[in-house]
Structure formats: C-alpha cells, structure tokens
Amino acid sequence: MSDPLPILEKLYSAVISDVLDTLEHRHQTLSPNLRAMTSARQLCGRVFTARAESVDSIPAEPYKLEMAAIDTMQAGDVLVVDAGNHLDCAFWGELLSTACIAKGVRGAVMSTCTRDLWALEKLNFPVFAIGVTPTDSKGRIDVTTIGQTITINGVKIKSGDYLLGDSDGVVIIPAEALGETLRLAQEKVAAENTVRADLANGMPVTEAFVKHGIL
C-alpha cells in the first residue's frame, strides 16, 4: 500500500485498539506504565526493534548495537526497545534523539527509562518510556539484538509493524493487518463523528447505541 503514515497521523490509539479487537488482535496495547515522557505525545511510524539486556560490567564496545540501530533506521521509523522493564538506568536522551531527528526517525518507545527531559522538551521528538532517571545505561543495560522480534508486556512486535502512540498509550499494528486496520479505523472515526453529533443534540445514550452500535 502507499505510505500509511498520513492516515495514521489522523487517527488515535483508542480507535486503533477497538478495530484490532474486531480483527481478533486483542493483545496489541502496551502497558499503561509505558507512556509519553515528553510533551510531544503524538507518535506513529514503522517499527524498528531492539532488545536490551541487563549487564554487570561495561562491555568492550558499549553502545555498539544501540548506535547501529540508529544508523540503520530510516525516515518514518520508530525505535521500539524491549528492555525488560529495567528501571535502574536511562537508555535514551537528548543526543540520540537529535541524531534520530536528523534521519527522519519519528520517536522512541522503550520498556526502560529515559533522561534529559529538560532538553527533550525543546525537541519535537516523542519518547515513550516507563520512567525517568539521570543514571546512564553504560555497564547496566546493553543492546543485544536489533531488527529481531521482541515482546513487550506480552505484545509480540516485529520490525515492519506499525504503531500509534498518544496520551492514552501505545498500540502495535501487525504489518499483515495494517491495510484492514486503517480502512476500518477511518470508517469508525466517521461513525463516531455521527454519534457525537447525535449525543450533542440530546439523543439518549441507549438510543444512540441502538442506532449506531458505537459507544
């Protein structure tokens, strides 16, 4: 299909989640603990995966695969990192965000912490994480694979999938379901607009649900 990002940009996580439910992809939403840490909260893009694991010493080549991931990503990508809900250090910060912005990478989502919020607030680069800490990741977690299938909060995620994140959270769209998801999501948004108009005009909720089947 043609570039799906202009369509995704006009949608929101709740409608995507509802549509995926109807398509029997019922476990596609990441944990509520994984949320936007920046004031830039709207994020959509093509997934590029990485896995980071705890280490107890500084690797011979620290940050090697983390830097490789950033250098490999293309415009329209979002870095998605399975770090096992690691809270003891920050995987992400200002300089990596700056490098991604220059490449057209759209944001980062990680099951670990970020830092440099004072600087990230000046950048239009959404960062979703599970916490914030000033502690560096060197010698604490290190990327072990990039571009391979990962699992965060029970959601299986692979490079080439798509995601949409906003103030409600992050939803992963399987690549094989992308076209149907976008079609049905656009239809649902149009129907919701009609329901909203009826409710605003005083129609009882029960009547509106009978009429439209949407709530």
Summary of the structure (lengths in Angstrom):
residues: 215
radius of gyration: 18.6
end to end distance: 30.3
largest distance: 66.6
contacts: 706
relative contact order: 0.23
helix: 33%
strand: 27%
